[in-house]
Amino acid sequence: MRNQLNILVVDDEPGIRITLAGILEDEGYNVVVAEDGYKGIEAAEKANFEIAFLDMRMPGINGIETFKEIKKIRPDTVIFFMTAFLDEDTLNEAVKLNTQAVLYKPLDLELILKILKEDLAKTTILIVDDESSVRDTLQEVLDDRGYSVSVAEDGYTAIQMAKETHFDIMFIDVAMPGIDGLQTLEVIKKIDPRTKVVIITGQDIEHLVAKATSRGAFTCLPKPLNDVNELLQLLQKIKEEMVLTSVLVVDDDLSFRETLKEILEKEGYRVYAAQDGLTAVQMAKETPFDIAFIDVMLPGIDGFQTLDEIKKINPSTNVIMLTGQNIEDFSDHSVSSGAFAHLTKPIDLVKLLQLTISAIGKNSK
């Protein structure tokens, strides 16, 4: 975390402004408060804020409109909404704006601090190119923008580095000695499917795009990489894509499954659904899910067996067990089986969304 990070808190409730600002200042952040959206916008005009917390309901100008104005002034500001109301239309609009998260009141301050520390960690980038001039130039540009950048002069070195360290993004040249960029891409994606790979080339890029994307590349860029604005826009797009958390909902009740899927999708998550444990296990082999909601009572193999199999495939998946039954020692069994948390039906929506955010924070780097 950078020292004296600037954070803006905009809320018409004095108690929330003062409490949240005090907690953040105690953590070493530089905090400015505003009592309404207009004053929040005015503050953004005077100073650059890396983070802003905006209440969604305020007099004069609401959080959505405040968000839009602050983004015009400070496009790089990461914004969290705060709300005590689950207004579906407003939440849908917030999701469309690609806000970082919606935090529910009363605020879980411990959770906020955890999320902050994870979200403010620098994006890690690896540049893989046998041309030192390309490596050095690209590294300098990205270093200056606050990214944590490493370099590798060939594919073998990049593969070894990927085994030891997770990189959020890699730029990989196609033409390299020993093992080419496409072969390097394939190995990297097997080691760490979360890494977003951008293939760079001085060759005919149209011929290369289909080959690269079919192997898991995010996109391709032609050399020389002279357009800094285009490069930064691409990085922003990748970071927004990385925010989309993959969630698996496993429940044999079609109505519950579809309802939960719809709720989570409206919050901006990428959601998949399975009607039984065997289907869920097969899906987990194909997609590295960040979070899985698993009902205990499933046909075929039960929820705890499904949990065990999914954790074998991807230990980093955070599993939240669900039940509508009166199961003795349900909470103890969930914890001992490796579940992140458990919920009983009917589901408390606010608690579910807070647990989801908490699970994301735990699973982040």
Backbone torsions as a table, in degrees:
resi	resn	phi	psi	omega
1	MET	NA	136.6	179.4
2	ARG	-75.9	146.3	179.1
3	ASN	-69.3	147.6	175.4
4	GLN	51.8	46.8	175.6
5	LEU	-66.6	136.9	-177.6
6	ASN	-89.1	126.3	179.4
7	ILE	-127.7	136.0	177.9
8	LEU	-109.7	130.3	176.9
9	VAL	-116.9	118.7	-178.3
10	VAL	-119.8	112.5	-178.5
11	ASP	-159.6	136.8	-179.6
12	ASP	-80.3	-7.6	176.8
13	GLU	-90.2	113.1	-177.0
14	PRO	-58.8	-37.2	-178.9
15	GLY	-60.3	-42.8	-180.0
16	ILE	-69.9	-44.0	179.4
17	ARG	-57.0	-50.9	-174.5
18	ILE	-67.7	-43.9	-178.2
19	THR	-65.0	-49.7	-178.1
20	LEU	-64.8	-42.6	179.1
21	ALA	-62.3	-42.4	179.8
22	GLY	-62.4	-43.4	178.7
23	ILE	-62.3	-45.6	-178.2
24	LEU	-66.9	-38.6	177.6
25	GLU	-65.3	-37.1	177.0
26	ASP	-63.4	-26.2	178.4
27	GLU	-85.2	0.5	176.3
28	GLY	96.9	6.8	178.4
29	TYR	-85.3	153.1	174.1
30	ASN	-93.9	113.4	-169.7
31	VAL	-115.1	134.6	172.2
32	VAL	-118.6	137.7	-179.4
33	VAL	-114.1	152.4	176.8
34	ALA	-141.2	141.2	-173.7
35	GLU	-89.7	-7.3	175.3
36	ASP	-157.4	173.7	-176.1
37	GLY	-63.0	-38.0	-179.6
38	TYR	-62.0	-43.9	179.2
39	LYS	-69.5	-31.6	175.9
40	GLY	-64.2	-43.0	177.7
41	ILE	-64.1	-42.3	178.7
42	GLU	-61.2	-39.8	178.1
43	ALA	-64.3	-39.1	180.0
44	ALA	-67.2	-27.6	177.2
45	GLU	-71.3	-25.9	-176.0
46	LYS	-93.4	-26.0	-175.3
47	ALA	-146.9	154.8	177.9
48	ASN	-90.4	121.6	178.7
49	PHE	-108.5	124.6	175.9
50	GLU	-70.1	-33.1	-177.5
51	ILE	-132.2	142.6	172.5
52	ALA	-136.1	134.9	172.6
53	PHE	-105.9	120.6	-176.8
54	LEU	-120.1	127.8	171.3
55	ASP	-70.9	140.7	-176.8
56	MET	-78.4	-30.6	-178.9
57	ARG	-114.0	110.9	179.1
58	MET	-141.2	153.4	177.1
59	PRO	-70.4	149.3	176.1
60	GLY	88.4	-71.2	179.4
61	ILE	-138.7	126.6	-174.5
62	ASN	-79.6	177.9	-177.0
63	GLY	-63.6	-36.5	-179.8
64	ILE	-61.2	-49.3	-179.0
65	GLU	-68.3	-36.4	176.5
66	THR	-62.3	-43.2	176.5
67	PHE	-53.5	-50.4	-175.6
68	LYS	-61.2	-41.8	-178.6
69	GLU	-69.8	-41.4	179.3
70	ILE	-64.9	-38.1	179.4
71	LYS	-65.7	-30.5	175.7
72	LYS	-66.0	-37.4	-177.8
73	ILE	-82.2	-44.4	-175.7
74	ARG	-129.9	81.1	-175.9
75	PRO	-59.8	-25.6	-175.8
76	ASP	-86.5	-6.0	-179.4
77	THR	-65.6	129.0	176.3
78	VAL	-87.2	124.3	-171.4
79	ILE	-117.2	132.4	174.2
80	PHE	-111.5	133.2	172.7
81	PHE	-90.6	150.1	174.6
82	MET	-124.3	139.6	-179.9
83	THR	-156.4	149.5	173.1
84	ALA	-105.0	-0.9	-174.0
85	PHE	-123.3	134.0	177.4
86	LEU	-94.4	65.2	178.3
87	ASP	-79.3	111.8	-171.8
88	GLU	-59.5	-45.3	-177.8
89	ASP	-63.7	-42.7	-179.6
90	THR	-66.5	-41.6	179.2
91	LEU	-63.6	-40.0	178.3
92	ASN	-61.5	-40.4	179.0
93	GLU	-67.3	-37.4	178.3
94	ALA	-62.5	-41.7	179.6
95	VAL	-63.3	-41.3	179.9
96	LYS	-62.9	-27.2	-179.4
97	LEU	-79.5	-3.8	-178.2
98	ASN	60.7	40.3	171.5
99	THR	-63.3	155.4	-176.0
100	GLN	-67.0	-40.6	178.6
101	ALA	-170.0	160.2	171.8
102	VAL	-109.5	120.7	-177.4
103	LEU	-104.6	134.5	-173.4
104	TYR	-99.4	139.1	177.8
105	LYS	-87.9	147.3	-2.7
106	PRO	-64.5	139.1	-173.1
107	LEU	-68.0	135.9	172.0
108	ASP	-87.6	95.6	-172.6
109	LEU	-65.4	-35.8	177.8
110	GLU	-63.5	-40.4	178.0
111	LEU	-65.1	-41.0	179.6
112	ILE	-60.5	-44.0	-179.9
113	LEU	-64.0	-38.8	179.2
114	LYS	-64.4	-45.7	180.0
115	ILE	-63.5	-42.2	179.0
116	LEU	-57.3	-48.8	-176.9
117	LYS	-62.4	-35.7	179.4
118	GLU	-73.6	-44.9	-175.3
119	ASP	-70.4	-25.3	-177.8
120	LEU	-89.5	-5.0	175.6
121	ALA	-62.3	138.5	-176.9
122	LYS	-64.6	141.6	173.1
123	THR	-66.3	129.3	-178.0
124	THR	-96.0	133.4	-176.4
125	ILE	-130.2	138.8	173.5
126	LEU	-118.4	127.7	177.0
127	ILE	-103.5	120.8	-177.0
128	VAL	-116.1	107.1	-177.3
129	ASP	-160.4	138.3	-179.4
130	ASP	-81.8	-7.5	176.7
131	GLU	-92.2	114.2	-177.0
132	SER	-62.9	-32.9	-178.9
133	SER	-65.3	-39.3	178.2
134	VAL	-67.0	-46.1	179.5
135	ARG	-58.6	-48.8	-174.3
136	ASP	-66.7	-42.4	-178.7
137	THR	-65.0	-47.6	-178.7
138	LEU	-65.7	-39.3	178.7
139	GLN	-62.4	-42.4	-179.3
140	GLU	-62.8	-44.1	-179.8
141	VAL	-61.1	-44.3	-176.5
142	LEU	-76.2	-36.0	175.4
143	ASP	-58.0	-42.7	-177.7
144	ASP	-65.0	-22.1	179.8
145	ARG	-96.6	10.1	172.9
146	GLY	91.1	7.1	177.5
147	TYR	-81.8	153.3	174.8
148	SER	-94.7	109.4	-168.0
149	VAL	-115.4	132.4	172.0
150	SER	-121.1	164.0	-179.1
151	VAL	-132.7	154.4	174.5
152	ALA	-141.2	141.0	-175.0
153	GLU	-92.0	-6.2	177.1
154	ASP	-158.4	171.0	-176.6
155	GLY	-65.2	-38.2	-179.2
156	TYR	-61.9	-43.3	178.5
157	THR	-63.4	-41.5	179.9
158	ALA	-62.2	-42.0	-179.6
159	ILE	-63.5	-43.3	179.0
160	GLN	-63.9	-40.3	179.0
161	MET	-65.7	-37.3	179.7
162	ALA	-66.6	-29.0	177.2
163	LYS	-69.8	-26.0	-175.2
164	GLU	-100.8	-25.0	-174.5
165	THR	-142.1	138.5	173.2
166	HIS	-80.8	129.6	173.0
167	PHE	-111.9	132.2	178.8
168	ASP	-67.9	-41.8	-174.7
169	ILE	-136.9	142.2	173.1
170	MET	-129.1	137.6	168.4
171	PHE	-104.3	118.3	-175.0
172	ILE	-122.9	123.2	176.4
173	ASP	-73.4	146.7	180.0
174	VAL	-75.3	-51.9	-173.7
175	ALA	-89.5	101.9	178.5
176	MET	-138.7	153.0	178.8
177	PRO	-71.6	150.1	174.9
178	GLY	88.1	-72.6	179.1
179	ILE	-136.4	127.1	-173.3
180	ASP	-78.0	177.5	-174.2
181	GLY	-65.3	-37.7	-179.4
182	LEU	-68.9	-38.7	175.9
183	GLN	-66.1	-40.0	177.3
184	THR	-61.9	-43.6	177.7
185	LEU	-55.9	-47.1	-178.2
186	GLU	-60.6	-43.2	-178.9
187	VAL	-69.0	-42.3	-179.9
188	ILE	-59.5	-44.5	-178.0
189	LYS	-66.2	-27.5	175.1
190	LYS	-73.4	-38.7	-179.5
191	ILE	-70.1	-46.0	-174.8
192	ASP	-145.0	89.9	-177.1
193	PRO	-61.3	-19.4	-177.8
194	ARG	-73.4	-22.6	-176.9
195	THR	-65.6	128.9	175.9
196	LYS	-90.4	121.8	-174.9
197	VAL	-109.2	128.1	174.1
198	VAL	-109.4	119.0	178.0
199	ILE	-85.6	131.0	177.6
200	ILE	-116.4	145.1	-174.1
201	THR	-157.6	150.8	171.7
202	GLY	-99.6	4.6	-179.7
203	GLN	-90.0	-172.0	177.4
204	ASP	-68.6	107.7	-172.2
205	ILE	-71.7	-31.6	-179.7
206	GLU	-62.7	-37.1	178.7
207	HIS	-69.7	-26.0	-172.3
208	LEU	-89.8	-28.6	-171.3
209	VAL	-55.8	-49.8	-177.4
210	ALA	-61.4	-41.8	179.4
211	LYS	-63.2	-44.4	-176.1
212	ALA	-69.0	-47.5	-177.3
213	THR	-67.4	-32.3	177.9
214	SER	-67.0	-21.1	177.6
215	ARG	-96.0	3.4	174.6
216	GLY	106.8	6.5	178.2
217	ALA	-68.8	147.3	177.5
218	PHE	-73.2	-43.6	177.0
219	THR	-168.3	-178.3	176.8
220	CYS	-126.9	147.4	176.6
221	LEU	-128.9	140.5	176.9
222	PRO	-83.9	147.0	171.4
223	LYS	-87.4	153.5	-3.1
224	PRO	-78.6	152.3	-178.3
225	LEU	-87.5	71.8	-173.3
226	ASN	-89.5	-24.1	-175.8
227	ASP	-87.4	95.1	-176.8
228	VAL	-64.0	-39.5	-179.5
229	ASN	-62.9	-41.3	177.9
230	GLU	-63.2	-40.6	179.5
231	LEU	-63.8	-45.0	-178.9
232	LEU	-67.9	-36.0	176.0
233	GLN	-64.1	-38.7	177.2
234	LEU	-63.6	-43.8	179.6
235	LEU	-62.7	-39.1	177.6
236	GLN	-63.9	-41.0	178.4
237	LYS	-62.8	-41.6	178.8
238	ILE	-64.3	-43.0	-179.8
239	LYS	-63.3	-37.4	176.9
240	GLU	-66.3	-38.3	177.0
241	GLU	-64.3	-37.6	-179.4
242	MET	-66.6	-26.3	-179.9
243	VAL	-67.5	-28.2	-178.6
244	LEU	-66.8	103.0	-179.3
245	THR	-79.8	137.0	178.8
246	SER	-89.3	124.1	-176.7
247	VAL	-124.0	137.7	176.6
248	LEU	-113.7	127.4	176.4
249	VAL	-109.3	121.0	-176.8
250	VAL	-119.3	109.6	-179.1
251	ASP	-160.4	137.0	-179.1
252	ASP	-83.4	-6.5	175.8
253	ASP	-86.6	106.4	-174.5
254	LEU	-58.3	-44.6	-178.2
255	SER	-61.2	-46.4	179.6
256	PHE	-65.1	-42.7	-177.7
257	ARG	-60.4	-47.1	-177.6
258	GLU	-70.6	-35.4	178.5
259	THR	-64.8	-47.5	-180.0
260	LEU	-64.5	-39.8	177.9
261	LYS	-60.1	-44.2	-179.1
262	GLU	-64.8	-42.6	179.8
263	ILE	-60.5	-47.3	-177.0
264	LEU	-68.8	-36.9	177.8
265	GLU	-65.0	-35.7	178.0
266	LYS	-67.8	-22.9	176.0
267	GLU	-83.9	-1.9	176.0
268	GLY	98.7	8.0	179.6
269	TYR	-87.3	153.8	173.9
270	ARG	-91.2	111.7	-167.9
271	VAL	-115.0	134.4	174.7
272	TYR	-118.8	156.5	-178.2
273	ALA	-134.2	146.9	176.9
274	ALA	-137.6	142.1	-176.6
275	GLN	-90.7	-8.8	178.6
276	ASP	-155.3	170.7	-175.2
277	GLY	-66.6	-40.1	-177.9
278	LEU	-64.3	-40.9	177.1
279	THR	-64.3	-41.3	180.0
280	ALA	-61.9	-42.6	-179.6
281	VAL	-63.4	-42.2	178.8
282	GLN	-64.3	-39.7	178.6
283	MET	-65.7	-36.7	-179.9
284	ALA	-66.3	-26.4	177.3
285	LYS	-71.2	-23.9	-175.7
286	GLU	-100.2	-24.6	-176.3
287	THR	-134.4	127.4	176.8
288	PRO	-79.8	96.2	-177.8
289	PHE	-77.7	138.4	175.5
290	ASP	-75.7	-40.6	-176.1
291	ILE	-136.9	143.1	173.4
292	ALA	-131.7	127.9	171.1
293	PHE	-98.1	119.5	-173.6
294	ILE	-126.5	123.2	174.5
295	ASP	-73.6	143.6	-178.9
296	VAL	-69.8	-45.3	-174.9
297	MET	-89.8	97.2	-179.8
298	LEU	-125.2	149.9	174.8
299	PRO	-72.9	151.3	178.1
300	GLY	86.1	-89.9	172.8
301	ILE	-115.8	139.9	-174.8
302	ASP	-76.7	179.0	-174.8
303	GLY	-63.3	-38.4	-178.7
304	PHE	-70.1	-35.9	174.9
305	GLN	-66.4	-39.1	177.4
306	THR	-62.9	-44.4	175.7
307	LEU	-55.4	-47.2	-177.7
308	ASP	-61.3	-44.3	-178.4
309	GLU	-67.9	-40.6	-179.8
310	ILE	-66.4	-38.5	179.0
311	LYS	-67.7	-30.0	175.2
312	LYS	-67.0	-38.2	-178.8
313	ILE	-73.8	-46.0	-177.6
314	ASN	-141.6	91.2	-176.7
315	PRO	-59.0	-22.1	-176.9
316	SER	-81.8	-8.6	176.8
317	THR	-65.8	125.4	176.4
318	ASN	-89.9	120.3	-174.0
319	VAL	-104.6	130.3	174.5
320	ILE	-113.0	115.3	-177.1
321	MET	-82.9	142.8	-178.7
322	LEU	-124.0	147.1	172.8
323	THR	-156.0	144.5	172.5
324	GLY	-109.7	3.2	-178.4
325	GLN	-98.9	157.3	174.5
326	ASN	-85.7	84.9	-175.3
327	ILE	-99.4	121.7	-179.2
328	GLU	-63.8	135.8	178.9
329	ASP	59.6	30.0	-179.0
330	PHE	-58.1	-47.9	-177.2
331	SER	-65.5	-43.3	179.4
332	ASP	-63.7	-41.8	-180.0
333	HIS	-64.8	-39.1	-179.9
334	SER	-62.7	-46.8	-178.5
335	VAL	-64.9	-46.3	-177.7
336	SER	-66.7	-23.0	179.9
337	SER	-86.5	-4.0	177.0
338	GLY	98.0	12.4	177.8
339	ALA	-71.3	148.3	176.8
340	PHE	-73.6	-38.9	-179.1
341	ALA	-162.5	177.3	178.0
342	HIS	-142.7	151.7	178.7
343	LEU	-138.2	145.9	175.7
344	THR	-105.0	146.1	178.0
345	LYS	-86.3	148.7	-4.3
346	PRO	-65.7	142.6	-171.6
347	ILE	-76.1	134.3	170.1
348	ASP	-77.2	109.8	-171.8
349	LEU	-61.1	-44.6	-179.6
350	VAL	-61.7	-45.1	-179.8
351	LYS	-63.2	-39.3	179.3
352	LEU	-61.3	-46.4	-178.0
353	LEU	-68.4	-36.9	176.8
354	GLN	-65.8	-41.2	177.3
355	LEU	-63.0	-38.1	179.4
356	THR	-62.3	-45.8	177.7
357	ILE	-62.4	-41.8	179.0
358	SER	-62.2	-40.7	179.1
359	ALA	-65.3	-36.5	176.8
360	ILE	-62.9	-45.3	179.5
361	GLY	-60.5	-40.7	-179.7
362	LYS	-65.8	-34.8	-174.1
363	ASN	-88.1	-7.7	179.6
364	SER	-74.7	166.2	-178.4
365	LYS	-74.2	NA	NA
